[in-house]
């Protein structure tokens, strides 16, 4: 049987593809969903043909990573965390923890 790697803080989304070919399916939604739940994976069924849930998989992954950064579980500044900020100019777009809209507006030079 397939088992996911045991790596802390890794984000894995199990994507069942070809959702549009329901008649040809080999694994039921329930089987896949149960496997994902037992292995602490997120689960989506997708279709590249219709586009259903394709973008949602990437968005779910990104949201989960951002939530882990906000909660302090992940630190992009720490070597070996598996994530890092991109271009330094983009770092300024990230809202500081605890900063409300009023604080952000004060920092704005527009």
C-alpha positions as CSV (number, residue, x, y, z in Angstrom):
1,X,0.0,0.0,0.0
2,X,1.0,3.6,-0.6
3,X,2.0,5.7,2.4
4,X,2.9,9.4,2.5
5,X,6.3,10.4,3.7
6,X,6.6,11.3,7.4
7,X,8.1,14.8,7.1
8,X,7.0,17.4,9.6
9,X,5.2,20.4,8.2
10,X,4.9,19.0,4.7
11,X,1.7,19.9,2.8
12,X,0.3,17.1,0.7
13,X,-2.9,17.2,-1.3
14,X,-4.1,14.0,-2.7
15,X,-5.7,14.8,-6.1
16,X,-8.0,12.3,-7.7
17,X,-7.8,13.2,-11.4
18,X,-10.1,12.7,-14.3
19,X,-13.2,13.4,-12.2
20,X,-15.1,13.9,-15.5
21,X,-14.7,10.2,-16.3
22,X,-16.9,8.9,-13.5
23,X,-17.9,5.7,-15.3
24,X,-14.2,4.6,-15.6
25,X,-13.3,5.2,-12.0
26,X,-11.2,2.6,-10.2
27,X,-11.3,4.2,-6.7
28,X,-14.5,5.5,-5.1
29,X,-14.7,8.9,-3.6
30,X,-15.2,7.3,-0.2
31,X,-12.1,5.1,-0.5
32,X,-9.9,8.0,-1.5
33,X,-11.4,10.3,1.1
34,X,-10.9,7.8,3.8
35,X,-7.3,7.2,2.8
36,X,-6.6,10.9,2.8
37,X,-8.2,11.3,6.2
38,X,-6.3,8.3,7.7
39,X,-3.0,9.7,6.4
40,X,-3.8,13.4,7.3
41,X,-3.8,14.5,3.7
42,X,-6.1,17.1,2.1
43,X,-8.2,15.6,-0.7
44,X,-9.7,16.9,-3.9
45,X,-11.1,15.3,-7.0
46,X,-10.1,17.3,-10.1
47,X,-10.7,17.4,-13.9
48,X,-8.2,19.0,-16.2
49,X,-10.8,18.6,-19.0
50,X,-13.4,20.8,-17.2
51,X,-10.9,22.6,-15.0
52,X,-12.9,21.6,-11.9
53,X,-10.8,22.0,-8.7
54,X,-7.5,22.4,-10.6
55,X,-6.8,25.9,-9.3
56,X,-8.4,25.0,-5.9
57,X,-5.6,22.5,-5.2
58,X,-2.9,25.2,-5.5
59,X,-5.0,27.6,-3.5
60,X,-5.6,25.1,-0.7
61,X,-1.9,24.4,-0.5
62,X,-1.0,28.1,-0.4
63,X,-3.6,28.9,2.2
64,X,-2.4,26.0,4.4
65,X,1.2,27.2,4.1
66,X,0.3,30.8,4.9
67,X,-1.8,29.7,7.9
68,X,1.2,27.7,9.2
69,X,3.4,30.8,8.8
70,X,0.9,33.0,10.6
71,X,0.6,30.5,13.5
72,X,4.4,30.2,13.8
73,X,4.5,26.5,12.8
74,X,6.6,27.5,9.7
75,X,9.3,30.1,9.6
76,X,10.4,31.1,6.1
77,X,13.5,32.8,7.6
78,X,14.7,29.5,9.1
79,X,17.1,27.4,6.9
80,X,15.7,24.0,6.1
81,X,12.1,25.0,6.7
82,X,11.3,24.0,3.1
83,X,9.9,27.4,2.2
84,X,11.3,30.9,1.7
85,X,10.2,34.3,0.6
86,X,10.8,35.1,-3.0
87,X,11.9,38.6,-4.3
88,X,12.8,40.9,-1.3
89,X,10.4,43.6,-2.6
90,X,7.5,41.1,-2.2
91,X,8.3,40.6,1.5
92,X,7.0,44.2,2.2
93,X,3.6,43.1,0.8
94,X,3.1,40.7,3.7
95,X,1.1,42.2,6.6
96,X,3.1,42.2,9.9
97,X,1.5,40.0,12.6
98,X,-1.1,41.9,14.6
99,X,-1.1,44.8,12.2
100,X,-4.6,46.1,11.5
101,X,-5.7,48.1,8.5
102,X,-5.0,51.4,10.2
103,X,-1.3,50.5,10.8
104,X,-0.9,49.3,7.2
105,X,-2.4,52.5,5.9
106,X,0.0,54.6,8.0
107,X,3.0,52.7,6.5
108,X,1.7,53.3,2.9
109,X,3.4,56.1,1.0
110,X,0.6,56.7,-1.5
